[in-house]
Amino acid sequence: MNTRWIAARVITRVLQDGQSLTSALDNALKAVESAQDKAFVQAICYGVCRTYHRLDFILNALIDKPLKSLEVKSLILIGLYQLGHMRVKPHAAVSETVQAARKIAWAKALINAVLRGYLRKQDELEQQAEKVKTAALSHPDWLIKQLEHDWPEQAETLLFENNQPPPMALRVNLAKTSRDSYLQLLLEQNLSAKTVTFTSTGIILDKPVPIEALPGFADGWVSVQDSAAQLAAELLALQPGQRVLDVCAAPGGKTSHMLEQQPDVSELVAVDIDENRMLRVGENLRRLNLQATLVVADAAKTDDWWDGKPFDRILLDAPCSATGVIRRHPDIKLLRRDTDIASLTALQKTILTSIWPLLAPGGTLLYATCSVLKQENEGQIQDFLSAHEDAIELPITTDGWGIPCGCGRQILTGESSMDGFYYARIVKQ
């Protein structure tokens, strides 16, 4: 099967059905046997999503009227991405993309004309794109305005970082080996890496590799997890004998990190509403030889699953806009709408309010999101503190990472190679 056609089908699933890029790719790549072909399809799909707003602007400048077929549009976007951003020879990019349309015979001449038109006017079109903000920054207009409003001094850097490929960060399992020893193992495999100074477990590889290439991965020596996400377990400072709740736990990276760091908790209960995603939590725990109580339920409906025993520590990794992980999931720029933010903040408030009674007096709740929008982060926590007299903020004092906010601490995408993340600690009086 033509790899460009497979990529076009993936992009169409994202644009037409609102399917996530990860899910669409997972389904499409099952039919691809060659590792090289899989990598090519993945590179094109991520690239088109990352540069979509720019490519779409250029496409509209090359056609007289909007395309009715999203599959044809996806093929042209793929061709434009190859010509503008990949090391594919122009004649091969054009001819192979045209050939990919063999199931849509009428479109072949159109695709050929548009791509050759781009080659003739490439410099002019790229200059035009630089003059239009959404095209130049390759972000939707609403998100540009929101980031400029929330982070006027950092917005330019933040928008740039969103369009960069993410680094591959690892979390060393200190119950199995030391970080220095694992670095040595990487060197022996000719894999260069550096430590993350403000975490005890973090390593960033100079170049991403398949997980199969990581020494001891199958034996639980290491996990793939962004450095910002690794801060959660350290901020909770778990002690032996404590009962711990992990809310919205899937896919389980923070769950397993907490157990690696403090294996002597009395119990860790992980709750998630998505049964399929909870399967991944179980897989991660088995690989790492860790134990937790896994509950598939709506965390906010505590009467359905809580046994009445309070928790000493609660991690709420709240559902959010995911605007801090756009570089890992560039389809967020295509799928997220400005109208989503109000419903997400309402959901966060519902969950936060529902699980607060489950925290024991003197216990700590850590609120986390992978968002960089203030409405979901410090705004959410300020409102919660105002509404709950028994809740007080435990400030996060560190010079190593993040920006101190009115409440909590914000990491902006790209800082020390991290994803965008927000943390706030709340203690029950």
NUBA-889693 format. One line per 2 residues: number of its first residue (from 1); their letters; for each residue x, y, z of N, C-alpha, C. Coordinates in steps of 0.2 Angstrom, whole numbers, always signed. Atoms other than C-alpha are relative to their C-alpha. Layout:
NUM	A	X/Y/Z/X/Y/Z/X/Y/Z ~ ...
//
This chain:
1	MN	+4/-6/+0/+0/+0/+0/+4/+6/+0 ~ -4/-7/+1/+6/+18/-4/+0/+3/+7
3	TR	-1/-3/-7/+13/+26/+12/-3/+7/+0 ~ +3/-7/+0/+7/+43/+7/-8/-1/+0
5	WI	+8/+1/-1/-11/+36/+5/-1/-2/+7 ~ +2/+2/-7/-10/+28/+22/+1/+7/+5
7	AA	+0/-6/-4/-4/+45/+29/-6/+5/-1 ~ +6/-4/+2/-18/+54/+20/-6/-2/+4
9	RV	+6/+2/-4/-31/+43/+28/+1/+1/+8 ~ -1/-2/-7/-23/+46/+45/-2/+8/+1
11	IT	+2/-7/-1/-24/+65/+43/-7/+1/-1 ~ +7/+0/+1/-42/+63/+36/-4/-2/+7
13	RV	+4/+2/-6/-47/+54/+52/+1/+5/+5 ~ -1/-5/-4/-40/+68/+62/-5/+6/-1
15	LQ	+4/-6/+2/-48/+82/+52/-8/-1/+0 ~ +7/+1/+1/-65/+74/+48/-3/-3/+6
17	DG	+3/+3/-5/-68/+63/+63/+2/+2/+7 ~ -2/-2/-7/-59/+72/+77/+4/-5/+4
19	QS	-4/+6/-4/-49/+56/+81/+7/+3/+1 ~ -6/-2/-2/-33/+59/+90/+6/-3/-5
21	LT	-5/+3/+5/-17/+57/+79/+3/-6/+3 ~ -3/+6/-3/-10/+44/+91/-5/-6/-2
23	SA	+5/+6/+1/-26/+33/+89/+0/-1/-7 ~ +0/+1/+8/-27/+36/+70/+6/-4/-2
25	LD	-6/+3/+2/-9/+31/+68/+1/-7/+2 ~ +0/+7/-2/-10/+16/+79/-4/-5/-4
27	NA	+4/+4/+4/-24/+9/+69/+3/-1/-7 ~ -3/+1/+7/-16/+13/+52/+6/-4/-1
29	LK	-6/+3/+1/+1/+7/+55/+0/-8/+2 ~ +0/+7/+0/-5/-11/+59/+1/-3/-6
31	AV	+0/+3/+6/-6/-14/+41/+7/+1/-4 ~ -6/-1/+3/+12/-8/+38/+6/-4/+3
33	ES	-5/+5/-3/+26/-21/+40/+7/+3/+1 ~ -7/-3/+0/+42/-11/+36/+1/+5/+5
35	AQ	-1/-5/-5/+49/-1/+51/+2/+7/-4 ~ -2/-7/+4/+56/+12/+38/-7/+3/-2
37	DK	+6/-3/+2/+39/+14/+31/-5/+3/+5 ~ +3/-3/-6/+31/+16/+48/+3/+6/+2
39	AF	-3/-6/-2/+43/+29/+52/-1/+6/-5 ~ +2/-5/+5/+40/+38/+36/-7/+3/+1
41	VQ	+7/-2/+0/+21/+38/+38/-1/+5/+7 ~ +1/-4/-6/+23/+44/+56/+3/+7/+0
43	AI	-3/-6/+0/+35/+58/+52/-4/+5/-4 ~ +5/-5/+4/+23/+65/+38/-6/+2/+4
45	CY	+6/-2/-3/+8/+64/+49/+1/+5/+6 ~ -1/-5/-5/+16/+73/+64/+2/+6/-3
47	GV	-2/-6/+3/+24/+85/+52/-6/+4/-3 ~ +5/-4/+2/+8/+90/+44/-4/+3/+5
49	CR	+4/-3/-5/-1/+92/+60/+4/+6/+3 ~ -4/-5/-3/+13/+102/+67/+0/+7/-4
51	TY	+0/-6/+4/+13/+114/+52/-6/+1/-4 ~ +6/+0/+4/-5/+113/+47/-2/+7/-2
53	HR	+3/-7/+2/-10/+131/+48/+4/+3/-5 ~ -4/-3/+6/+4/+136/+37/-1/-3/-6
55	LD	+2/+4/+6/+1/+122/+25/-7/+2/-3 ~ +7/-1/+2/-17/+126/+24/-1/+7/-3
57	FI	+0/-7/+3/-14/+145/+21/+3/-1/-7 ~ -4/+1/+7/-2/+140/+6/-5/-4/-5
59	LN	+5/+4/+5/-15/+127/-1/-5/+5/-2 ~ +6/-4/+1/-29/+140/+0/+2/+6/-5
61	AL	-2/-4/+5/-18/+152/-10/+1/-3/-7 ~ -1/+4/+7/-15/+139/-24/-6/-2/-3
63	ID	+6/+3/+3/-33/+134/-27/-6/+6/+0 ~ +6/-5/+1/-49/+144/-33/-5/+0/+5
65	KP	+5/+1/-5/-61/+136/-21/+1/-5/+5 ~ -2/+6/-5/-61/+125/-5/-1/-7/-3
67	LK	+1/+7/+2/-59/+107/-8/-5/-4/+4 ~ +5/+4/-3/-74/+96/-4/+3/-7/+3
69	SL	-2/+7/-2/-64/+80/-2/+6/+1/+5 ~ -5/+0/-5/-54/+79/+14/+6/-4/-1
71	EV	-5/+4/+1/-44/+65/+8/+5/+3/-6 ~ -4/-3/+5/-38/+75/-7/+4/+6/+3
73	KS	-4/-6/-4/-34/+90/+4/+6/-3/+4 ~ -5/+3/-4/-24/+78/+15/+6/-2/-4
75	LI	-6/+2/+4/-14/+72/+1/+4/+6/-3 ~ -4/-6/+2/-10/+89/-5/+4/+3/+6
77	LI	-4/-3/-6/-5/+95/+13/+6/-5/+1 ~ -5/+5/-1/+6/+79/+13/+6/+2/-5
79	GL	-5/-2/+6/+14/+84/-4/+4/+7/+2 ~ -3/-6/-2/+17/+102/+2/+5/-1/+6
81	YQ	-5/+1/-5/+25/+96/+18/+6/-3/-2 ~ -6/+3/+3/+37/+85/+9/+4/+5/-4
83	LG	-4/-5/+4/+42/+99/-3/+3/+6/+4 ~ -3/-5/-4/+44/+112/+11/+4/-2/+6
85	HM	-3/+2/-7/+50/+102/+26/+4/-6/+0 ~ -3/+7/+0/+57/+85/+21/+6/+0/-5
87	RV	-6/+1/+4/+73/+79/+12/-2/-5/-6 ~ +2/+4/+6/+62/+71/-2/+1/+4/-6
89	KP	-1/-4/+7/+67/+76/-20/-6/+2/-2 ~ +6/-3/+2/+54/+87/-27/-4/-4/-5
91	HA	+4/+4/+5/+50/+76/-42/-3/-6/+3 ~ +3/+6/-3/+48/+61/-31/-6/+2/+5
93	AV	+6/-3/-4/+37/+71/-19/-6/+1/-4 ~ +5/-1/+5/+26/+76/-33/-3/-6/-3
95	SE	+2/+6/+3/+25/+60/-42/-3/-5/+4 ~ +2/+5/-5/+23/+49/-27/-7/+2/+3
97	TV	+6/-3/-3/+9/+60/-20/-6/-1/-5 ~ +5/+1/+5/+0/+60/-36/-2/-7/-1
99	QA	+2/+7/+0/+1/+41/-37/-4/-2/+5 ~ +4/+2/-6/-6/+40/-20/-8/+1/-1
101	AR	+7/-2/+1/-22/+47/-27/-3/-5/-5 ~ +3/+4/+6/-25/+32/-39/-7/-2/+1
103	KI	+7/+2/-1/-41/+28/-30/-5/+6/-1 ~ +4/-6/+1/-47/+46/-33/+2/+3/-7
105	AW	-3/-2/+7/-43/+47/-52/-1/+7/-2 ~ +1/-7/+2/-51/+64/-54/+5/+5/+3
107	AK	-4/-5/-4/-39/+72/-41/+7/+0/-2 ~ -7/+0/+2/-23/+67/-49/+3/+6/-3
109	AL	-2/-6/+4/-22/+81/-61/+0/+6/+5 ~ +0/-6/-5/-27/+94/-47/+6/+0/+5
111	IN	-6/+1/-5/-14/+87/-35/+7/+2/-3 ~ -6/-2/+4/+0/+88/-48/+0/+7/-2
113	AV	+0/-7/+2/-5/+106/-53/+1/+4/+6 ~ -1/-4/-6/-6/+112/-35/+7/+0/+2
115	LR	-7/+1/-3/+11/+105/-30/+5/+3/-5 ~ -5/-4/+5/+20/+111/-46/-1/+7/+0
117	GY	+1/-7/-1/+12/+128/-43/+4/+2/+6 ~ -4/-2/-6/+20/+128/-26/+7/+1/-1
119	LR	-7/+0/+2/+37/+124/-33/+2/+6/-4 ~ -1/-6/+4/+35/+138/-45/+0/+7/+4
121	KQ	+1/-6/-4/+30/+151/-32/+2/-1/+8 ~ -2/+2/-7/+38/+143/-16/+2/+6/+4
123	DE	-3/-6/-4/+48/+159/-10/-6/+5/+1 ~ +5/-5/-1/+33/+170/-13/-5/-2/+4
125	LE	+5/+3/-4/+21/+159/-5/+2/+0/+8 ~ -3/+0/-7/+32/+157/+11/+0/+7/+3
127	QQ	+0/-7/-2/+34/+175/+12/-7/+3/+2 ~ +7/-2/-1/+15/+178/+11/-2/-3/+7
129	AE	+2/+4/-6/+13/+165/+25/+3/+3/+6 ~ -3/-4/-5/+25/+175/+36/-3/+6/+2
131	KV	+3/-6/-2/+14/+190/+36/-7/-1/+3 ~ +6/+1/-3/-1/+181/+42/+1/-4/+7
133	KT	-2/+3/-6/+0/+176/+61/-1/-7/+1 ~ +2/+7/-1/-9/+160/+61/+4/-5/-4
135	AA	-4/+4/+5/+1/+154/+46/+8/+0/+3 ~ -7/-1/-2/+18/+161/+52/+1/-4/+7
137	LS	-1/+4/-7/+16/+153/+70/-3/-7/+0 ~ +3/+7/+1/+6/+138/+64/-4/-2/+6
139	HP	+5/+2/-6/-7/+139/+78/-7/+3/-2 ~ +7/-3/+1/-26/+143/+78/+0/+7/+4
141	DW	+0/-7/-2/-30/+161/+81/-2/+1/+8 ~ +2/+0/-7/-39/+158/+98/+6/-1/+5
143	LI	-5/+3/-4/-24/+149/+105/+6/+5/+1 ~ -5/-6/+0/-12/+163/+100/-2/+5/+4
145	KQ	+2/-5/-4/-22/+176/+108/+0/-2/+7 ~ +0/+2/-7/-24/+166/+124/+7/+0/+3
147	LE	-7/+0/-3/-6/+163/+126/+3/+7/+1 ~ -2/-7/+0/-2/+181/+122/-3/+3/+6
149	HD	+3/-3/-5/-14/+186/+135/+2/-3/+7 ~ -3/+3/-6/-8/+174/+149/+7/+1/+1
151	WP	-7/+0/+0/+10/+175/+145/+3/+5/-5 ~ -2/-5/+5/+14/+191/+136/+7/+0/-1
153	EQ	-8/+0/+1/+33/+190/+139/+2/-6/-3 ~ -3/+6/+2/+35/+172/+135/-4/-3/-6
155	AE	+5/+3/+5/+21/+169/+122/+4/-2/-7 ~ -3/+2/+6/+33/+170/+107/+5/-6/+0
157	TL	-4/+6/-1/+45/+157/+114/-4/-6/+1 ~ +4/+6/-1/+31/+146/+119/-3/-2/-6
159	LF	+3/+2/+6/+23/+146/+102/+5/-3/-4 ~ -5/+3/+4/+40/+142/+94/+1/-7/+3
161	EN	-1/+6/-3/+43/+128/+107/-5/-5/-2 ~ +5/+5/+1/+26/+120/+103/+1/-3/-7
163	NQ	-1/+2/+7/+32/+118/+85/+6/-4/-1 ~ -6/+4/+1/+48/+108/+89/-1/-7/+2
165	PP	+0/+7/-2/+50/+90/+90/+2/-1/+8 ~ -2/+1/-8/+50/+84/+109/+6/-4/+1
167	PM	-6/+5/-2/+65/+76/+117/-3/-6/+3 ~ +2/+6/-3/+64/+59/+124/+4/+0/+7
169	AL	-2/+0/-7/+65/+59/+143/-1/-7/+3 ~ +1/+6/-3/+68/+44/+154/+0/+1/+8
171	RV	+0/+0/-7/+65/+40/+172/+3/-6/+3 ~ -4/+6/-2/+77/+28/+180/-3/-2/+7
173	NL	+3/+3/-6/+70/+16/+193/+5/-1/+5 ~ -6/+0/-5/+81/+19/+208/-1/-6/+4
175	AK	+1/+6/-4/+74/+3/+216/+4/-5/-4 ~ -4/+5/+4/+84/-6/+202/+7/+2/-1
177	TS	-7/-2/+2/+99/+4/+198/+1/+8/+2 ~ -1/-7/-1/+107/+21/+201/+0/+4/-7
179	RD	+1/-4/+6/+105/+35/+188/+7/+0/-3 ~ -7/+0/+3/+124/+36/+185/+2/-7/-3
181	SY	-1/+7/+3/+125/+17/+182/-4/-1/-6 ~ +4/+1/+6/+111/+18/+170/+3/+5/-6
183	LQ	-4/-5/+5/+120/+33/+161/+6/-4/-3 ~ -6/+4/+3/+135/+21/+159/-3/-5/-4
185	LL	+3/+5/+4/+124/+7/+152/-2/+4/-7 ~ +2/-3/+6/+117/+20/+139/+7/+1/-4
187	LE	-6/-2/+4/+135/+25/+134/+3/-6/-3 ~ -3/+6/+3/+140/+7/+132/-4/-2/-6
189	QN	+5/+1/+6/+125/+6/+119/+1/+6/-5 ~ -1/-6/+4/+132/+22/+111/-6/+5/+0
191	LS	+6/-5/-1/+117/+32/+117/+2/+5/+5 ~ -2/-6/-4/+122/+49/+123/-6/+3/+4
193	AK	+5/-2/-4/+112/+57/+137/+2/+5/+5 ~ -2/-4/-6/+112/+70/+151/-5/+0/+5
195	TV	+5/+0/-6/+104/+71/+168/-4/+6/+1 ~ +5/-5/-1/+90/+82/+173/+2/+2/+8
197	TF	-3/-2/-6/+98/+92/+188/-6/+0/+6 ~ +5/-2/-5/+81/+96/+197/-4/-6/+2
199	TS	+3/+6/-2/+75/+78/+198/+5/-5/+2 ~ -5/+5/-2/+83/+63/+206/+0/-6/-5
201	TG	+1/+6/+4/+78/+51/+192/+0/+2/-8 ~ +0/-2/+7/+78/+61/+175/+6/+0/-4
203	II	-5/+0/+5/+88/+58/+160/-3/+2/-7 ~ +3/-2/+6/+86/+66/+143/+5/-3/-6
205	LD	-4/+2/+6/+93/+57/+127/+1/+5/-5 ~ -2/-5/+5/+102/+67/+114/-5/-1/-6
207	KP	+5/+1/+6/+91/+58/+101/-4/-6/+2 ~ +5/+5/-2/+75/+48/+103/+2/-7/-3
209	VP	-2/+7/+2/+77/+29/+101/-7/-4/+1 ~ +6/+5/-2/+64/+14/+101/+1/-2/+7
211	IE	+0/+3/-7/+60/+8/+118/+4/-6/+1 ~ -3/+7/+0/+67/-9/+113/+8/+1/+1
213	AL	-8/-2/+0/+85/+0/+112/+2/+2/+7 ~ -2/-2/-6/+84/+5/+130/+2/-6/+5
215	PG	-3/+6/-5/+95/-6/+142/-5/-1/+5 ~ +4/+2/-6/+84/-15/+154/-7/+2/+0
217	FA	+7/-2/+0/+67/-8/+149/-5/-5/+1 ~ +5/+5/-1/+58/-24/+148/+0/-3/+8
219	DG	-1/+2/-7/+65/-28/+166/-2/+6/+5 ~ +3/-6/-5/+58/-11/+173/+6/+4/+3
221	WV	-5/-5/-3/+75/-2/+175/-1/+7/-2 ~ +1/-7/+2/+69/+13/+166/-7/+1/-3
223	SV	+7/-1/+3/+52/+21/+160/+1/+7/-4 ~ +0/-7/+3/+49/+35/+147/-5/+4/+3
225	QD	+4/-5/-4/+42/+50/+156/+3/+7/-1 ~ -3/-7/+0/+44/+69/+153/+3/+2/+7
227	SA	-3/-2/-6/+55/+77/+166/-5/+4/+5 ~ +5/-4/-3/+40/+89/+171/-4/-5/+4
229	AQ	+5/+5/-3/+29/+74/+175/+4/-4/+6 ~ -4/+4/-5/+43/+66/+186/+0/+4/+6
231	LA	+0/-4/-6/+41/+81/+198/-6/-2/+5 ~ +6/+2/-4/+24/+74/+204/+2/-4/+6
233	AE	-1/+5/-6/+30/+60/+215/+5/+3/+5 ~ -4/-3/-4/+44/+71/+222/-4/+5/+5
235	LL	+4/-5/-4/+32/+85/+227/-5/-3/+5 ~ +5/+3/-5/+20/+73/+236/+4/-3/+6
237	AL	-4/+2/-6/+35/+67/+247/-4/-6/+4 ~ +4/+6/-3/+26/+50/+251/+5/-3/+6
239	QP	-3/+3/-6/+30/+42/+268/-3/-7/+1 ~ +2/+6/-1/+29/+24/+273/-7/-1/+4
241	GQ	+6/+1/-4/+12/+18/+279/-6/+5/-3 ~ +5/-5/+2/+2/+32/+270/-4/-4/-5
243	RV	+4/+3/+5/-13/+28/+260/-1/+6/-6 ~ -1/-5/+6/-12/+37/+242/-6/-2/-5
245	LD	+5/+0/+5/-25/+41/+229/+3/+3/-6 ~ -2/-3/+6/-20/+44/+211/-7/+1/-5
247	VC	+6/-1/+3/-35/+52/+202/+2/+2/-8 ~ -1/+0/+7/-36/+51/+183/+7/-2/-2
249	AA	-7/+3/-1/-21/+39/+184/+3/-2/-7 ~ -2/+2/+6/-20/+33/+166/+5/+5/-4
251	PG	-2/+7/+1/-8/+28/+158/+5/-3/+5 ~ -3/+3/-6/+1/+26/+175/+7/+2/+1
253	GK	-7/-2/-2/+18/+35/+174/+1/+2/+7 ~ -1/-2/-7/+15/+44/+190/-2/-5/+5
255	TS	+2/+5/-5/+7/+30/+198/+6/-5/+2 ~ -6/+4/-1/+22/+19/+195/+6/+3/+3
257	HM	-5/-4/-3/+34/+33/+200/-1/+0/+7 ~ +1/+0/-8/+26/+35/+217/+2/-6/+3
259	LE	-1/+7/-3/+27/+16/+220/+8/-1/+0 ~ -8/+1/+1/+46/+16/+214/+3/+4/+6
261	QQ	-3/-4/-5/+50/+30/+226/-2/-1/+7 ~ +2/+2/-7/+40/+24/+241/-4/-6/+0
263	PD	+4/+7/+1/+36/+5/+240/-4/-2/+6 ~ +3/+2/-6/+30/+5/+258/-6/+4/+2
265	VS	+7/-3/-2/+14/+15/+257/-5/-6/+1 ~ +4/+6/-2/+0/+5/+264/-5/-2/-6
267	EL	+3/+2/+6/-10/+6/+248/+0/+6/-5 ~ +1/-5/+5/-11/+16/+232/-6/-2/-4
269	VA	+6/+1/+4/-28/+17/+224/+1/+5/-7 ~ -1/-3/+7/-27/+22/+205/-7/+0/-3
271	VD	+7/+0/+3/-44/+28/+198/+0/+4/-7 ~ +1/-3/+7/-48/+32/+179/-6/-2/-3
273	ID	+7/+1/+3/-64/+33/+170/+0/-4/-7 ~ -1/+3/+6/-57/+25/+154/+3/-7/+1
275	EN	-2/+7/-2/-56/+6/+155/+6/-2/-5 ~ -5/+2/+4/-45/+4/+140/+7/+3/+2
277	RM	-6/-3/-2/-32/+17/+146/+2/-3/+7 ~ -2/+4/-6/-33/+8/+163/+4/-6/-1
279	LR	-4/+6/+1/-26/-7/+155/+7/+1/-1 ~ -7/-2/+1/-10/+2/+151/+3/+1/+7
281	VG	-2/+0/-7/-9/+6/+170/+2/-7/+2 ~ -2/+7/-2/-9/-12/+173/+6/-3/-3
283	EN	-6/+2/+3/+4/-16/+160/+6/+3/+2 ~ -6/-3/-2/+16/-3/+166/+2/-3/+7
285	LR	-1/+2/-7/+14/-9/+184/+3/-7/+0 ~ -3/+6/+0/+17/-27/+179/+7/+0/-3
287	RL	-7/-1/+2/+33/-22/+169/+5/+2/+5 ~ -4/-2/-5/+39/-14/+184/+0/-4/+7
289	NL	+2/+4/-5/+33/-27/+196/-2/+4/+6 ~ +3/-4/-5/+23/-15/+206/-7/-2/+1
291	QA	+7/+2/-2/+6/-17/+215/-4/+6/+2 ~ +5/-5/-2/-9/-5/+216/-7/-2/-1
293	TL	+8/+1/+1/-28/-5/+217/-2/+4/-5 ~ +3/-4/+6/-35/-1/+200/-7/+0/+0
295	VV	+7/-1/+0/-52/+6/+199/-2/+4/-6 ~ +3/-3/+6/-62/+10/+183/-6/+3/+3
297	AD	+6/-4/-2/-74/+24/+188/+0/+7/-1 ~ +0/-7/+0/-79/+42/+187/+2/+2/+7
299	AA	-3/-2/-6/-68/+49/+200/-5/+5/+4 ~ +4/-5/-3/-81/+63/+204/-6/-3/+4
301	KT	+5/+4/-3/-94/+50/+209/+2/-5/+5 ~ -3/+3/-5/-86/+45/+225/-4/-6/+3
303	DD	+5/+5/-3/-101/+35/+231/+1/-7/-3 ~ +0/+7/+4/-98/+22/+217/+6/-4/+2
305	WW	-7/+4/+0/-80/+17/+222/+3/+1/+7 ~ -4/-1/-6/-74/+25/+238/-2/-4/+6
307	DG	+2/+5/-5/-73/+13/+253/-1/+4/+7 ~ +1/-3/-6/-74/+27/+266/+6/+2/+4
309	KP	-6/-1/-4/-56/+26/+272/+4/+6/-3 ~ -3/-6/+3/-47/+43/+270/+7/-1/-3
311	FD	-7/+0/+3/-31/+46/+260/+5/+5/+3 ~ -5/-4/-3/-15/+54/+267/+3/+5/-6
313	RI	-2/-4/+6/-10/+60/+249/-4/-1/-6 ~ +4/+1/+6/-20/+63/+234/+4/+4/-6
315	LL	-2/-3/+6/-13/+66/+216/-6/+1/-5 ~ +5/-1/+6/-26/+74/+204/+4/+3/-6
317	DA	-2/-1/+6/-19/+74/+187/-6/+2/-5 ~ +7/-2/+3/-34/+84/+180/+0/+0/-7
319	PC	+2/-1/+7/-42/+83/+163/+1/+7/-2 ~ -1/-7/+2/-36/+98/+154/+1/+1/-8
321	SA	-1/-2/+7/-33/+107/+137/+6/-3/-3 ~ -6/+3/+2/-16/+98/+136/+4/+5/-5
323	TG	-4/-5/+4/-9/+114/+129/+8/+0/+2 ~ -7/+1/-2/+8/+110/+138/+3/-5/-4
325	VI	-3/+5/+3/+11/+95/+127/-2/+0/-7 ~ +1/+0/+7/+7/+101/+110/+5/-2/-5
327	RR	-5/+2/+5/+24/+97/+103/+0/-8/+0 ~ +0/+7/+0/+21/+79/+108/-7/-2/-4
329	HP	+6/+2/+3/+3/+79/+101/-3/+6/-4 ~ +2/-7/+4/+2/+93/+88/-7/+0/-3
331	DI	+7/+0/+2/-16/+87/+83/-4/+4/+5 ~ +3/-4/-5/-21/+97/+99/-2/+7/-4
333	KL	+1/-7/+3/-19/+113/+88/-6/-1/-5 ~ +5/+1/+4/-32/+105/+76/-7/-1/+3
335	LR	+6/+3/-3/-44/+97/+88/-3/+5/+6 ~ +2/-4/-6/-45/+109/+103/-3/+6/-3
337	RD	+3/-6/+2/-57/+123/+102/+0/+5/+6 ~ +0/-4/-6/-58/+139/+113/-6/-1/+5
339	TD	+5/+1/-4/-75/+134/+119/+1/-6/+4 ~ -1/+6/-4/-68/+118/+126/+3/+2/+7
341	IA	-3/-2/-6/-59/+128/+140/-5/+0/+6 ~ +5/-1/-5/-74/+133/+150/-3/-7/+3
343	SL	+3/+6/-2/-81/+115/+150/+6/-4/+4 ~ -5/+3/-3/-64/+108/+155/+1/+3/+7
345	TA	-1/-3/-7/-62/+120/+170/-6/-2/+4 ~ +6/+3/-4/-80/+115/+175/+1/-7/+3
347	LQ	-1/+7/-2/-75/+97/+175/+6/-1/+5 ~ -5/-1/-5/-59/+101/+185/-2/+1/+7
349	KT	+3/-2/-6/-69/+110/+198/-4/-6/+3 ~ +4/+6/-2/-81/+95/+199/+4/-5/+4
351	IL	-4/+6/-3/-68/+82/+202/+4/+3/+6 ~ -4/-2/-6/-57/+93/+214/-5/+1/+6
353	TS	+5/-1/-5/-73/+97/+224/-2/-7/+3 ~ +2/+7/-2/-78/+79/+225/+5/-4/+4
355	IW	-5/+5/-3/-62/+71/+230/+3/+4/+6 ~ -3/-4/-6/-57/+85/+243/-2/-4/+7
357	PL	+2/+3/-6/-68/+76/+257/+4/-7/+1 ~ -3/+6/-1/-58/+60/+254/+7/+1/+3
359	LA	-6/-1/-3/-42/+68/+260/+0/+1/+8 ~ +0/-1/-7/-37/+66/+278/+2/+6/+3
361	PG	-2/-6/-3/-35/+81/+290/+8/-1/+0 ~ -8/+0/+0/-16/+86/+288/+3/-3/-6
363	GT	-3/+3/+7/-15/+77/+271/+1/+5/-5 ~ -2/-5/+6/-9/+85/+255/-3/-3/-6
365	LL	+2/+1/+7/-17/+86/+238/+4/+3/-5 ~ -4/-3/+5/-6/+89/+223/-5/+0/-6
367	YA	+4/-1/+6/-16/+97/+208/+5/+1/-5 ~ -5/-1/+5/-7/+95/+192/-4/+0/-7
369	TC	+2/+1/+7/-11/+98/+173/+6/+1/-4 ~ -4/-2/+5/-2/+98/+157/-2/+5/-4
371	SV	+2/-6/+3/-9/+115/+153/+4/+5/+1 ~ -4/-7/-1/-1/+132/+151/-5/+6/+1
373	LK	+5/-5/+0/-18/+141/+152/-2/+2/+8 ~ +1/-2/-7/-20/+151/+168/-7/-2/+3
375	QE	+7/+1/-2/-39/+148/+169/-1/-7/+3 ~ +0/+7/-2/-36/+129/+171/+5/-1/+6
377	NE	-6/+1/-4/-21/+132/+183/-1/+4/+7 ~ +1/-4/-6/-19/+146/+196/-7/+3/+1
379	GQ	+7/-3/-1/-36/+153/+192/-5/-6/+4 ~ +4/+5/-2/-44/+136/+196/+2/-1/+8
381	IQ	-2/+1/-7/-34/+134/+213/-2/+6/+4 ~ +2/-6/-4/-37/+152/+218/-8/-1/+2
383	DF	+7/+0/-1/-56/+149/+216/-1/-6/+6 ~ +1/+6/-5/-55/+132/+226/+2/+2/+7
385	LS	-2/-2/-6/-45/+140/+240/-5/+5/+3 ~ +5/-5/-2/-58/+154/+241/-6/-3/+3
387	AH	+6/+4/-2/-72/+141/+243/+1/-5/+5 ~ -1/+5/-5/-64/+130/+255/+4/+3/+6
389	ED	-4/-3/-5/-59/+137/+272/+5/-5/+3 ~ -5/+5/-3/-50/+121/+277/+6/-2/-5
391	AI	-5/+1/+5/-39/+122/+262/+5/+5/+0 ~ -5/-5/+1/-22/+131/+262/+5/-3/-4
393	EL	-5/+2/+5/-9/+131/+249/+7/-1/+4 ~ -7/+1/-2/+8/+124/+253/+5/+2/-6
395	PI	-4/-2/+6/+20/+134/+242/+5/-4/-2 ~ -6/+3/+3/+32/+126/+230/+6/+4/+0
397	TT	-5/-5/+0/+48/+134/+234/+6/-4/-3 ~ -6/+3/+3/+62/+130/+222/+3/+5/-5
399	DG	-3/-4/+6/+74/+139/+210/+2/-4/-6 ~ -3/+5/+6/+77/+124/+199/-5/+0/-6
401	WG	+5/+1/+6/+61/+125/+188/-6/+4/+1 ~ +7/-3/+0/+45/+134/+184/+0/+8/+2
403	IP	+2/-7/-2/+37/+151/+187/-4/+0/+6 ~ +4/+0/-6/+30/+155/+204/-7/+4/-2
405	CG	+6/-3/+2/+11/+160/+201/-3/+3/+7 ~ +4/-2/-6/-2/+168/+213/-1/-6/+4
407	CG	+0/+7/-3/-5/+149/+217/+4/-5/-4 ~ -3/+5/+4/+6/+135/+212/+6/+3/-4
409	RQ	-6/-2/+4/+20/+135/+200/-1/-3/-7 ~ +1/+2/+7/+20/+134/+181/+6/-1/-4
411	IL	-5/+1/+5/+32/+126/+169/-3/+1/-7 ~ +2/-2/+7/+31/+133/+151/+4/-5/-5
413	TG	-3/+5/+5/+35/+121/+136/+6/+2/-2 ~ -7/-1/+3/+53/+120/+132/+5/+2/+6
415	ES	-5/-2/-5/+60/+126/+149/+4/-7/+2 ~ -4/+6/-2/+74/+114/+153/-2/-6/-4
417	SM	+2/+6/+4/+68/+103/+139/-7/-3/+2 ~ +6/+3/-3/+52/+100/+149/-7/+2/-4
419	DG	+7/-2/+3/+33/+99/+143/-2/+6/+5 ~ +3/-5/-5/+22/+113/+150/-4/-4/+5
421	FY	+4/+3/-6/+15/+108/+167/-1/+5/+5 ~ +2/-4/-6/+7/+116/+182/-1/-5/+6
423	YA	+1/+4/-6/+8/+110/+200/-2/+5/+6 ~ +2/-3/-6/-1/+116/+216/-1/-5/+6
425	RI	+1/+5/-5/+0/+108/+233/-5/+4/+5 ~ +5/-2/-5/-15/+110/+245/+0/-4/+6
427	VK	+0/+4/-6/-15/+105/+263/-7/+1/+4 ~ +6/-1/-4/-31/+101/+273/+1/+1/+7
429	Q	-1/-1/-7/-31/+109/+290/-4/-4/+5
//
